[in-house]
């Protein structure tokens, strides 16, 4: 993406998605494996860092970010842009997020197709949007404001949905496709979230893949979840289950994915176990047809 900076405002040209670099297979960086990461540096192609952890960082956090940045390609992943908030973006959050992104100059930056704030109150959770024209309009305005602040390509993630809205006008695939096309953003397809939604809300995930824009599935997330009763829970707390590996293979065979991230947050095992999962994902990438 080529952009010209005019003061704090960036005028961005359309992104050439096929020209984004292929980053490979990496980890969502988590402090518990900080010390064991570096001996395995050659097995981790890139890191995704939680952007919010490095807003106006403490000296310790600044040093950590510099160390990671000098040893790995980094992708900043925001948690609370709240792009689906009808009241608009939080200006301070937007400033901090875009400052970090502009400082790191990553291959792309990401957040979620969701809202985390309503009526000025932080919900503290990624909350799904109704798949309606009204939601698309809100996303358009908020993504425009984000893109005014950075010329780094924006990639947005599908979330797990614990509720569905009766007023939905679009299927999952059509909604995601419209978000991408209307705003010139890429998709961070969380394969685990797609799998969990497909089981909990009874639809075929392959039908979603058939309808997504071919050139926009830029990055993937994957991790294991767990089952409570007859419901899958997006716990980020287990080894990736076979059903999710299979869906990951389907995704990789269809789309020119540029990067895959394992995002383990709970019950984090020894890093060797995470590396085994990265190796398996890398093998799937290598064997894509
Ligand atoms: Fe994710």
Boltz pocket constraint, residues with backbone or C-beta under 6 A from the ligand:
constraints:
  - pocket:
      binder: B
      contacts: [[A, 157], [A, 158], [A, 190], [A, 221], [A, 263]]
      max_distance: 6.0
